[in-house]
């Protein structure tokens, strides 16, 4: 189904014990809750669900909601400087020793355009008050930087460890840090740019090993360990790797 979700982003009713975002999904069989680091609490319900029951549902799962929220808060780093609209003033790629300053020139109207200055400054001009449009432009720029950094790094790592793959690309994905298809096509998430270098390397090794083992069997993990002896600790750290991704980009991903 091409568009399974219909989202209501309006604030929850005042009677609800926690703020939430409501999503009506044709795939949902019953109401369920999920939490994302930056998106907060999401209530997913099937069509026709009685929304008056949501407050009771949240109260029933109050302990779980508070526990997950506390865990997210404990891992959440201090935010980088941002503009009044929540857009970044600095964009750092620690694994690639690269940092950019972002300057906004709000002309009040017109299309938003982005120019790379020689001193690693991004000049964003136009109707920058349109946060959604400005954020989309920055995300497109992020994908281009990911192509510059991630794809050559993957190629170099594959050659050094004797792996081969059909093709590779980058996408700004919500649910996966990386993936490998049965045709040995590797896709890397642009958000990897914000992670430490050893976690970027781990994800690349993980996907390269899938070109040999298209599963998560013991043989697969043995192969991963062969090329990354710290894979177990790296895998555990990936569970909270969202903390490295700025809020304006969004987060929440796993590897496959």
QUINOR-V986949 format. One record per residue. RES is the residue in one letter. SS is DSSP state (a for helix, b for strand, c for the rest). PHI is phi as a letter, one per 30 degrees, with the letter a starting at -180 (* if undefined). NEAR is the number of other ideal C-beta (glycine too) atoms within 12 Angstrom. Layout:
BEGIN
res ss phi near
RES SS PHI NEAR
RES SS PHI NEAR
END
This chain:
BEGIN
res ss phi near
X c * 9
X c d 5
X c b 11
X c d 15
X b c 22
X b b 19
X b c 18
X b c 21
X c c 16
X c d 12
X c e 15
X c d 23
X c d 19
X c d 9
X c d 16
X c d 25
X c d 21
X c b 30
X c d 24
X c a 34
X b c 28
X b c 30
X b b 31
X b c 24
X b b 26
X c d 18
X c d 17
X c d 24
X c c 12
X c a 15
X c d 30
X b b 21
X b c 29
X b b 24
X b b 31
X b b 25
X c e 33
X c c 25
X c d 22
X b i 26
X b d 33
X b b 33
X b c 37
X b c 31
X b b 32
X c d 21
X c e 18
X c i 13
X c d 23
X c d 13
X a d 25
X a d 13
X a d 19
X a d 33
X a e 23
X a d 17
X a d 29
X a d 29
X a d 18
X a d 16
X c c 25
X a e 19
X a d 14
X a d 20
X a d 27
X a d 18
X a d 14
X a d 23
X a d 24
X a d 14
X a d 18
X a d 25
X a d 16
X a d 13
X a c 20
X c d 20
X c d 20
X c d 9
X c d 16
X c d 25
X c e 17
X b b 22
X c d 24
X c d 12
X c d 23
X c i 23
X c d 35
X b d 33
X c c 25
X b b 24
X b b 35
X b c 27
X b c 31
X a d 23
X a d 28
X a b 24
X c h 12
X b b 20
X b b 22
X b b 29
X b c 22
X b c 36
X b c 24
X b c 33
X b c 22
X b d 22
X c c 17
X c i 13
X c a 13
X c i 15
X c d 16
X c d 31
X b b 22
X b b 32
X b b 19
X b d 20
X c d 15
X c d 9
X c c 11
X c h 19
X b c 20
X b c 34
X b c 25
X b c 39
X b b 23
X b j 22
X c d 22
X c d 34
X c d 23
X c d 22
X a e 24
X a d 18
X a d 23
X a d 32
X a d 30
X a d 23
X a d 30
X a d 37
X a d 32
X a d 23
X a d 30
X a d 38
X a d 28
X a d 21
X a d 33
X a d 37
X a d 25
X a d 19
X a c 30
X a d 41
X a d 27
X a d 18
X a d 30
X a d 37
X a d 22
X a d 17
X a d 31
X a d 29
X a d 14
X a d 15
X a c 23
X c i 15
X c c 30
X c b 17
X c b 32
X c d 16
X b a 19
X b b 33
X b a 25
X b b 34
X b b 27
X c d 35
X c c 30
X c c 23
X c c 21
X b b 27
X b d 43
X b a 43
X b a 31
X b b 37
X c d 20
X c d 15
X c c 15
X c i 23
X b c 21
X b c 41
X b b 37
X b c 43
X b d 43
X a e 39
X a d 44
X a e 50
X a e 42
X a c 41
X c d 40
X c d 23
X a e 24
X a d 23
X a d 38
X a d 38
X a d 34
X a d 35
X a d 45
X a d 47
X a d 38
X a e 40
X a d 42
X a d 38
X a d 38
X c d 33
X c d 32
X c c 26
X c b 23
X c d 20
X c a 16
X c b 19
X c d 14
X a d 11
X a d 16
X a d 25
X a d 21
X a d 18
X a d 27
X a d 34
X a d 21
X a d 19
X a c 28
X c b 29
X c e 15
X c c 18
X a d 28
X a d 15
X a d 15
X a d 30
X a d 25
X a d 13
X a d 24
X a d 34
X a d 20
X a c 25
X a d 33
X a e 35
X a d 29
X a d 32
X c c 40
X c d 35
X c e 27
X c d 32
X c d 39
X c j 26
X c a 34
X c j 28
X c a 37
X b b 23
X b c 37
X c b 26
END
